[in-house]
Amino acid sequence: VRSYTHSPAFRFDYLVKKAYGFHGSGVRRKVRFPRRDVIYKIIKMEQDRLDEGHISDSAFKEMAKLEKPRPLGLHAGPVPIELGKPSIVRACLAEWLPVSLQLTKLDLIYSSDKHGRTLERFYYHARQYKHTITLMEVIGDGSIIGMYASQAWRQSPTTYGDGECFLFRVSPNPVVYKWKPGQLHPLAVGDEAHHEGDYSTQEAEHLRSLVEQFMSGRANFLGMGGGEGCCGLGLNEDMTRGSSGRTEGFQNDPLPGDGATEFEVGLIEVYRLVRQMDGKGVEETGSWGIAMSDNTTDTASMSADI
């Protein structure tokens, strides 16, 4: 072998061509990823292929259930993640999130131990980010409960958010409560042609307002979900006490494991979601994680990922 490779007649590119079927320069060529417009065309082609296959939405969802998503990743930052660190917690969150957000990582943006235990600090650190997950520890029974917000938390005299919001408990006995307007009285979802005698117009409007009460951000209160004199999950001004009751839109039970409607709160953490491939926040990207602008800047920490 030595005598052959040191011979003046030896040609490395010819050897590579014979061995691999193309010129050696092609082996060492830098890998190029497709342009964004090419990716969009590929997505459209796959969607058209799916439509031609006449696969119903229900069948597609059943196919998706066959393989559970992997646990969300962890994006390492200056403040270590505590509540979201166990893999069972991240596995539950991945399963409950919309499909387009399942291949993401948790990036800590607020910790009550590090950034201050007030709603003012909470709003300040969460104000720029859509699609956030809030986890909190219930003192006493040790439950870990929380909520997923589809819009950025902020102070507002009106409610905001949409039907993608949900409430959950990850420990003990994980359970999720998605928005379920279809299970409510028809007047609550806009069908005023039925049961007109059961509710007055005023009562129907009140019920509808409770159903559509997703996110509430006030100077002295933060909560998700609306019920009669309660919310699905709420925090007081100094974030030391929480409350949880049955709501009209989520049809949830009280979130703590012991069923308590009022409780003391320990550590609180809020995470934004970032893409696994480059650490960019999902609020900077399209619904399937494709960057929408070449000029988008990455506000995530560029430290090592776990």
N, C-alpha and C positions, 0 to 999 in steps of 0.2 A: 504494500500500500504506500509506504514511504517513497520508494523508488518511482512509483507511478505518479504520485501527486507532485513530486519535485521535478518531473520531467518537463522540458520546455514545451512538449506537445499537449500537456494537460490544460484543459479549459474548464474552469469551474462552472461558468454559465451553461456550457453544453451539458455537463453532468446533471445540473439542476433541471434543465429542460427535459432530459431523458427520464429523470426520476419522477418529476412532478407534473410534467406535461405543459409547462410554460416557462418563459424566460426567467432567469434568476432575478432580474430587476423587479419583476412582479412580486417575488417573495418578500423583498425588503421594502416594498412600497408602503407608505403610511396608510393606515386604515382610515377611510373616509365615511362618515355617517351621512345618511340621506338628508337632503334639505327639507325644511318644514313643509313646503308645498308637496313634496314627494310623499311625506308621511301622511298628509291629509288625503292624498289620492289613494294611498294604500288603505287607509281607514274606510274611505268611501267604497272602494272595491269590496272590502270584506263585509261592509254593511249591506251592499247590494247582493252579495252572495248569500248572506244570511236571510235577506228578504225573499230571494228566489227559492230558498229552501223551505219557505212557509212554516218556519218555526214560531209558534205562538209565544207571547210574553210569558205565559204561565209555564210553558215547557222550558223556555230559556232559564227561568228562575229555578226550576227544579234541577236543571243540569248544573247550575251554579252551586246549588246546595250540596252536590255530591262531594265537592272538595272544599273544605273550609279554608279560609285565607290564613296565611301565616301571621303570627303576632306582629303588631306594629314594632318598628325599630325604635332605637333610642339615639337621639342626636346629642352628643356630649357637648355641654356648654360650661360656662364658669360656675354655675350653681348645679350641684348634682340632683338628679331626679330621685324622689323617694317613693311617692304613692304609685307612680306609674311604672316603677322598675320591675315588679314581678311579672313573669311571662304570662301567667294566667290572666292578669289584668289586661295586658296588651292584646292577648288573644281574643278576649271578649270584645274589646273595643274594635278590633279589626272586623269581627263578624258583624257588629252592629252598624258600622259606618256605611255610607253609600259605597257602591262598588268602585266608583272612580277615586275614592280616597283610601282604599284598603292597602295600597302599596306605598305607604308613607311612614314617616318617623315622628315621634313626639319630640318637640323642641320646647323646653321650659321657658315661658315668658314672664311668669309671675309665681312667686312663692311667698306666702304670708310670713314665713320665718326670715326671709332675706329682704323683701321689698317693703315691708310694713303692712300691718293688719288694719287697713281702712279701705272703704269702697273707693275713695279718691285715688289711692295707689293702684287698686285693682283696675279701675277704668283707664288710668294712665298707661299701664303696661299692656292692656288688651285692646286699646282703641284702634290700632292699625290692622288687626287681624280678623278675617272671617274664618269660619270653620275651626273653632276652638273647643277644647275639651277641658272642663273643670272637674277636678277631683277634690273631695274633702273627707276628712276623718271625723267620725262621730265619736265623741268622748263618752265612754261608758260601755257600749257594746262592741266598739272597735270596728263598726261597719265602715266601708269605703263606698261612698255614693257620689253621684255627679250628674252632669248635664252636658249635652253637645249643643253648641250654638252655631247656627248657620250664618249669622251676621256678627259684626263686631260689636262687643259690649260698649255701651256709652250711656250717658245720662240723657234722658229724653222724656218729655211730658206725655208722650204716647207710646203704646206698645209697638214692637217691631219683631222681626224674625219671620219664619215661614214653617211649613209643615215638615221640613227636614229635621227640625229640632227634636231631641228626645231626652228622656230622663232614664236613669239606670242606677243599679246597685251592682258592684263587682265583687263585693265580699260582705257577708257570706251569701251563699245561694244567689249567684248572678242572675239578674233579670233586667230586661229592657222594656221601656214603655214608649212606643212610637205614637205619633199623632194618629188618632182614629176618629175622624169626623163622621165617617159612614155609619158608626154605631149609635150616633146620637139621634135626637128627634129630628124629623125632616126639616122643620123650620130652622134648625140650627145650621143647616148646610144649604139653605136657599130654596128648598122645595116647599113653597107656601101653598101648594095646591092640595095638601093633605092635612087632615087633622086641624082644620082652622078653628074648631071650637075648643081645642085643648089648651091653646095658648093665645093670649092677647098679643097684639103687635108689639107692645112694649116689652112683654115677657120674652117674646121671641128674639127681639133685638138684644135684650140682656143676655140671653143664652148664647146667642151668636157671638157676642163680645167675649164671653168666657171661653168659648171654643177657640177663638182666634187670638187669645192672649198667649203669645209664645214667649217673648222676652220683655221684661220690664226693668228699666234702669232708672232709679231715682237717686237723689243725693243721700237718702237715708235707708234705701232698700234696694235689693236686687233679687230677681226671681224669674222663674219660668213656669208657665202654666197657670190657668185661672180656674178657681172654684169659688164656692160660697164662703167667703171669709178666710180663704187660705190660698196657697199656691202649691204647685208640684214640688218645688224646691226653692227656698228663699233664704237670704242672709240679711242680718240687721246691719246697721251702719258701721259698727266696729268689727263685724264679721266674727263675733264670738258665739253667737247663737243662730241656730237655723230652725227652719220649720218645713214640714212636708205633709201635705194632705191630698185627698183625692181631687182630681181636676176633671173638668168636662172634656177637654180636648185629648188628654192622654189616658184617661180612665185608669189612673195609676193608684196603687196602694201607697201608704206612707213608706218612704224609701229605707229608713233605718231597719236593721234586721229584727229589732224587737217591736217594730210597729209604732214607735214613738212619733208623735206629731211635732213636738218641740224638743230640742236637744242642744247640747253644747258642742262647739266645733273646734277641732284641733287644727292640724296642718291643712292648708289649702294650696293647691297647685293648679295653674292654668297652662295649657300647652297649645301651641299652634301646630299645624301639620306641615311637614316639609317632605319634599320628594326624596326617595331613597337614592336616586342616581346622582344628584348634584346638590342636595341640601336647600334648594329653592323652596320658598313657601308656596303652598297651593293657591294662595290668594294672588300670586303673581302669574299663574298659569291658567290654561284652559281646563275644562272639566275632566279631561283625561291626562292632565299633567304635562301638556305640551306648551312650552313657553310661547306667549302671545306676542312678545316684542323682543327684538334683538338687543334693545337698549335697557332691558330690565336689569336692575341691580339686585344683588343678593344681600339681603339684610340679615341673613342667618350667620351664626358664628361659623368660622371656617376651621374650627378645631376638629380633632379626630372624631370619627363616628364609632359608636359601639355596634 
